[in-house]
Amino acid sequence: MNLLFIGDIFGSPGRSFLKALLPELIQSRGINLTIANGENAAGGAGLTEAVAQELFSMGVDVITSGNHIWNQKEIYPLIDTEDRILRPANYPPGVPGRGSGIYTAGDGTAVGVVNVCGRVFSPQNFDCPFRALDAEIEKIRAVTPIVVIDFHGEASSEKIAAGWYVDGRASAFLGTHTHVQTADEIILPNGTAYITDAGMTGSYEGVIGAKRETVLKHFLTQLPVRLEPCKGKRQLCAVHCVIHPSGRAEKVERILVREQNRLDYA
């Protein structure tokens, strides 16, 4: 089974570049299931129904998220009814939506997807992501041996520790949130494909996707600012995993495609 995971999509620059590249990626690599982190896909903060449907129409099968998923208020009713959108499983009980799901890939394979948030350096008081993973993995593996994790976290150490924690119980552990792709992709000894951060799909001429001048103003003045997507040259960050029917990863490859020529676009 060929899995494609798209790193954090940041606003319209990320969506437009993904739209241009995704069909060819899916066809050339024989992708059976595409997962994308979409928590910043709507204007750089949150997700709306229109943006979610746009991503689905491009070929994204499942949208994972993180702590910014609630920034657009219309997500609250949508996330309760659209099972292709996940929020972190380690939010407290009673929060809208779901933290995992089982999906049918294009080749008929059942794939479990889990979304959790890290706690280190997080302003939210999440439940323990390690224990949340225990519960979600056990539930999924009762149905399918293929388990894919989006671990949305700030600290590399926490993500590395969690990767070792699930080695052999998950097929792929894909870190998100920092928007900087790491060069540490590996198949761990017991068969889990791992990367600390899949990276960001958006403008690389900004600061992790946002306008440079806005971010610099915040650092220089410490005043609150509204982050908006940068409209410079764009990149796509992704990870391609090949997973055996047993659930063991056979291949992990990070993908970075950068736009070389500036384009004017809305």
N, C-alpha and C positions, 0 to 999 in steps of 0.2 A: 504494500500500500504506500503510495506516494503522498506525503503531506507537505503542504506549503503553509508557513506561518509568516504573516506580515507584521513587522514591527510597528509600533505606535503611529497611527495615521494622524497627522497634524493639519487640520483645517483643509480648505479647498486646494492649496498647493499639493498636499499629500494625496487627496482624492483624485485630482486630475492626472497626476503622474501615475498613480496606481491604475487608473482606467486605461491609460495609454499602454501600459506594460503587462498587465495581468493576463489578458487572453493569450499572449505569446508564451508567457511563463508556464501557464497551465498546459498549453498544447505541447511545447517543446520538452517539458519535463514529465509529461504524463501524469499530472497531478490529479489525485482522486478526491482530496478534501482540502479546502482552503480556509484557514482561520486567520482573522485579523484583529488586532487590538484597536478598538475604535473609541476609546474614552475621550480622546481629544479631536475627534473627526469633525465635529460641528463648530467651526469658528475657533478651533484651538482649545475648546473647553466643553466637554460633554458630548452628548449624542442626541439627535432628534429622530423622529420617525422618518422624515424625508431623507435624511442623510443615511440612516440605516437601510432604507429601501434602495438608495443609490448604490451602496456597497454590495447589497445582495444582487442587484442587477448586473454588477460587474463580474460576478463569479465568486464572491465571498460566501462561504457556507455558514460560518459561525463567527459572531462578533464577541470577543472578550473585552474586558474593561479594567477598571481600577478605581481609585479613590475619587476621580473627577467625573465619574459616570452620572452623578446627580446634578451637575451644573446646569443642565437644561431641564426645567421642571416637567416638561411633557414626557420625559422618560419614565416617570413614576407609573402611569397606567400602562404604558407600552411594554415595559419590562416584565409585567405580570402576565401578559398575553402572548408575547413573542418569545418562543422557547429557543430561538436561534441567537438571542442576546443573553450573555451571562454577566453577572456582577460577582465580585469576590464572595466566596463561600463563607468566609470567616467574619462577615458582618453579623451582628447579634440577631437572635430570632425575631421575627416580625418584620424584617426589612423586605420591601418588595423584590420580586424576581427570584432567581435561582442561581446557585453557584456552580452547577455542573449540569451536563446533559449527555445523552447518548445519541449519536447521529450516524446516518448511513452514508458512507462514502460512495463515490461514483462506481467503484468496483464491487459494491455490495457489502463491504466490510463495516462492522459496527465499531464506532470509535467513541470512546468516552473522553470528554473534555472537562477539565477542572480549572477554575479561576480562583486564585487567592491573592491577598495583599500581605506584604511583609509588615512587620511592626517596628523595625529599627528605623529611627529618624522620622517616623510617621506621626503627623499631628492627630490622627484618629486612634482611638483605643480599640483596635481590632482584637477579636479572639485569636488564640494561638494558631498560626497558619500550619504548623506541623501537625497538631492534633486534627485540624480541619482536613488536612490532606489524608490522614489516616482514615477518617470516616468516609470521605468521598471516594478514595481509591477502593476501599473494601466494597462499597456499594456498586461501583462500576465493574469491578473485576468479577462480580457475581454474574455479569452479563457478557462481558468481553474482556480479553486480556490486553487490549490496546487502550492505553490511558495517556492523554496529552495534557500537560499542565502549563498554564500561563501563570507564572509567579511574578506579581507586580510589586516590585520593591526597590527601595532606595539603596540599601547596603549590599555591596557585592558579597561580603562575608556571609550574610544571612542567606542569600540565594545559593551560594556554593554549598553551605551546610545543608540546606534543604534538598539540593540535588543529590548529595550523598545519602541523605535520609531516605529518599524514595528510590534509589538505584535498585533496579530489579523489580520494582513494583509499578513503575511508570515507563512508558515507551519513549516519551520525550518530555524534557523539562526545559521550558523556554522563558527566560527572564525578560521582563519589560519594565518600563517606567523611566529609566534614566535618559532615554533617547540617544544614547551613544552605543553603537554596536561594539561588542567586545570580540577579541580574537582568540577566544578560548574554547571554541566548539570541540566537543569530544564525545565519544561513546564511552560511558563509564563501565567498569569491569563487569557489572551484572546486566548490561544491555540497555541502559537509559541514555538516549541522546541528550546532550546538555549544552547550553550556552548561557552565560551570565546575563547578557542583554542582547536581544535581537536587533535593537536599534530603532531608528525613527524614519518614517516615510513622510517627507515634507521638504521644506527649503533648508538646505545646508548652509545658506548664506546668512541665516539668522542665528539666534542663540537657542539651541535645541528646538528650532522651528519657529520661534517668535521673533518679532522685529528687534533688531539690535539696539536701536536708540531707546526703546521702551525699557528693555532689560537693563541697559546701562544707567538710565535715569534712576531705576530702583536701587541699584547697587551704590550709586553715588549719593543719593539723597535719603535712602531708606523709606521713602514715601510709597504707599501702595499704588500700583499701576494695573491697568488692564492689559493683559497679554493678547496680542493679535498675531495671526500668522504672517510670517515674512513672505514676500513674493519674489524672492530671488531664485537662483537656480535650485533645482529639486533633486532629491535622491529617493530611491526605494531601498529599504532594508528588509531582508527576509531570511528565512531559514528553510531549507529543503531537507526533509527526513524521509528515508526509506525504512519502513517498518515491516518486519516479518509477521505472518499470521499468528505466531506464538506471542507477539507483543514485544519482542526484542528489536531494538534498532539495528539496522544494517549499515546505515549511512547518515551522516549529518554534514550539511554544507551551508555555510552562511553566504548570503547573496547581498551585494552592494552595487547598485546601478546609479550612477550620477549623471545628471544632465550637464553637458559640456557647453552648450550655447544658450545664452539668455533668451528667454521667450517672453513676450508680453501676453498676458492672459488675465481674465477677470478673477 
